[in-house]
Amino acid sequence: MPEVIRRPFTGALTTAGGLCALLVGLAAIDERVRDQVARTFTSRGPSAEFATIGSRLNDLALVVARTARDQSIDHAPLMIFALAAVVLVLLVTLTRT
């Protein structure tokens, strides 16, 4: 692969991996997130999944946001560190393009 294509692809893959790791970490900590992830990825049939995937993802996003808020209240110093890490990753990602 040429270097021009490899960098954005690697950055996107790294970002997606980080988001997946965050989701897995939240699911390991909080039962509400775990239940929503299970509901999102288990369906009775493909037509029902396609019909309700938007509402399921919306529910998942709301539960993740509530859990992140609850965890941030309980672990404020760690959340400040995580926020700083996210800002630095975004700055590095945006300046490399």
C-alpha positions as a printed NumPy array, in Angstrom:
array([[  0.   ,   0.   ,   0.   ],
       [  1.261,   3.471,  -0.73 ],
       [  2.087,   5.638,   2.278],
       [ -0.583,   8.19 ,   1.308],
       [ -3.358,   5.591,   1.647],
       [ -1.896,   3.745,   4.628],
       [ -1.943,   6.663,   7.106],
       [ -5.648,   7.563,   6.917],
       [ -6.606,   3.884,   6.866],
       [ -4.455,   3.152,   9.909],
       [ -5.828,   6.205,  11.722],
       [ -9.418,   5.217,  11.022],
       [ -8.73 ,   1.663,  12.12 ],
       [ -7.081,   2.874,  15.318],
       [ -9.987,   5.21 ,  16.072],
       [-12.542,   2.456,  15.483],
       [-10.542,   0.126,  17.708],
       [-10.452,   2.726,  20.457],
       [-14.2  ,   3.266,  20.289],
       [-14.786,  -0.487,  20.406],
       [-12.466,  -0.79 ,  23.396],
       [-14.366,   2.017,  25.146],
       [-17.694,   0.308,  24.475],
       [-16.376,  -3.037,  25.722],
       [-14.967,  -1.369,  28.827],
       [-18.274,   0.326,  29.59 ],
       [-20.116,  -2.945,  29.01 ],
       [-17.77 ,  -4.69 ,  31.437],
       [-18.409,  -2.058,  34.107],
       [-22.125,  -1.347,  33.781],
       [-24.942,  -3.826,  33.354],
       [-27.162,  -1.306,  31.526],
       [-24.628,  -0.944,  28.713],
       [-24.156,  -4.707,  28.576],
       [-27.915,  -5.221,  28.173],
       [-28.189,  -2.597,  25.44 ],
       [-25.245,  -4.053,  23.513],
       [-26.821,  -7.498,  23.753],
       [-30.162,  -6.114,  22.52 ],
       [-28.494,  -4.311,  19.649],
       [-26.631,  -7.332,  18.324],
       [-29.252, -10.03 ,  18.972],
       [-32.369,  -9.932,  16.875],
       [-35.152, -12.285,  15.968],
       [-34.796, -11.739,  12.233],
       [-33.052,  -9.54 ,   9.709],
       [-36.158,  -7.529,   8.804],
       [-36.82 ,  -6.617,  12.444],
       [-33.177,  -5.702,  12.888],
       [-33.17 ,  -3.351,   9.917],
       [-36.468,  -1.8  ,  10.937],
       [-35.394,  -0.989,  14.467],
       [-31.62 ,  -0.581,  14.192],
       [-31.892,   3.201,  14.409],
       [-33.907,   3.139,  17.609],
       [-31.656,   0.449,  19.097],
       [-28.519,   2.441,  18.348],
       [-30.177,   5.531,  19.783],
       [-31.039,   3.609,  22.961],
       [-27.48 ,   2.309,  23.141],
       [-26.056,   5.812,  22.742],
       [-28.323,   7.133,  25.496],
       [-27.342,   4.351,  27.889],
       [-23.644,   4.863,  27.118],
       [-24.02 ,   8.602,  27.72 ],
       [-25.828,   8.032,  31.037],
       [-23.241,   5.503,  32.13 ],
       [-20.384,   7.796,  31.16 ],
       [-22.02 ,  10.581,  33.159],
       [-22.466,   8.33 ,  36.189],
       [-18.908,   7.042,  35.956],
       [-17.543,  10.553,  35.487],
       [-19.224,  11.673,  38.694],
       [-17.757,   8.699,  40.568],
       [-14.282,   8.908,  39.011],
       [-13.724,  12.582,  38.204],
       [ -9.875,  12.582,  38.033],
       [ -9.856,   9.596,  35.694],
       [-12.436,  11.243,  33.452],
       [-10.351,  14.422,  33.24 ],
       [ -7.407,  12.285,  32.131],
       [ -9.583,  10.453,  29.581],
       [-10.926,  13.738,  28.207],
       [ -7.394,  15.084,  27.826],
       [ -6.403,  11.858,  26.054],
       [ -9.331,  12.156,  23.63 ],
       [ -8.451,  15.774,  22.865],
       [ -4.823,  14.847,  22.204],
       [ -5.82 ,  11.939,  19.932],
       [ -8.141,  14.222,  17.977],
       [ -5.436,  16.86 ,  17.614],
       [ -2.895,  14.315,  16.405],
       [ -5.41 ,  12.776,  14.005],
       [ -6.503,  16.107,  12.561],
       [ -2.982,  17.507,  12.135],
       [ -1.752,  14.426,  10.238],
       [ -4.147,  14.934,   7.318]])
